[in-house]
Amino acid sequence: MKKILGKIGNNSSLPLARFQSFAKRVLGVPRAPGDVNGNGAVNVADALRVLDMLTSAEPMPKPGSESFAAADVNRDSKVDVTDARLILQYALGITSKL
């Protein structure tokens, strides 16, 4: 799967996000905790998206949804600044797990 994702993400006419959407539907591949924007990677953009949700610049996902689960990395049933901090620490390599 990793080999396929690498080829699709680099030099293919099939965009990575479209392939991931297909893989999720067909294979049941869940979104990773912290991958708030659903692009297949946990990075600074995910932490910024959580902050956008908290300031109402982005809509807050509904509790129980896949998007909410991806944003609620500490699993305390709420999306807050702690989740953004944990995602940022992971993205910057300060911590090795979410």
N, C-alpha and C positions, 0 to 999 in steps of 0.2 A: 504494500500500500504506500509506503514512504517513497519508494522508487517512482511509482505512478504520480504521486502528488508533486514530486520534484520536477518531473517532466512537464506536467500540466502547469505548474506555477512559473516555469521559466520560458519555454518556447513552444507554446501550443495555441491553437486558435480557440480552445475551450478555456474560458476564464476560471481561475481557481475557485472563486466564490460559487460559480455555477456548478462546478464539479462537486464541491462540498455539499451544496444543497441537494444534488442528485444522490450523493453517497448517503446523506442522512435519510432521505426518503426510502431509498432502496435497501441500504445496508443497515439502517438504524444506528448510524454513527452519531453519538451525542456531541453536543458542544462542550468543549473543555471548560472547567471552572476558570474564570478570569477572562475568557474570550468573549467579552461583552459585545463587540461589534461583529462577531461571527466570521472573521476572516481566516480562522484557522491558526492564529498565533496570539499569544498573550504579550502585549507590549504597552508602551506609554499611551497609545491611542485608546486602549481599553480603560485605563485609569481616568483619562480625560472624559470619556463617555459617561462614566459613573458620576463624575463631578457635574457634567452637563445635566444628568438626570436629577441630581440634588438641587440644582439651581433652576429647574424647570425649563432649561434650554432644550432638553430632550424629554420625551414622555417617559415616565417611570413604567417599567413593565409590570404586568399583573403578577401578584404572588402565585407561585405554582407553575408559571410559564418557564420555558427553557431559557429565555432571556433573563428572567429574574434569577434563576438558579446560577447562571453564568456570572451574574453581577454579585450575588451574595456569597462571596468566596469563604467567609468564616462561618457560614451556615447558622446564623443567628435569626433567621427569618425576617431580616430587614436589610435594605441596601442603604449604606451610609458611608461617611467619610473613612471609616475604618477599612471598608472593602476597597475603596480607591487607594488607600495607603498600602494595603497588602499587595494589590495588583502592581502598583508602582515599584515597590520593593522587589518583587519577583522580576519585573521587566528590566530593572537595572542590575539584577544579579546580586542584590543584597541578601536575598533569601532564595533557597533552592526549591521550595515547595509552597504551594498555596493551601 
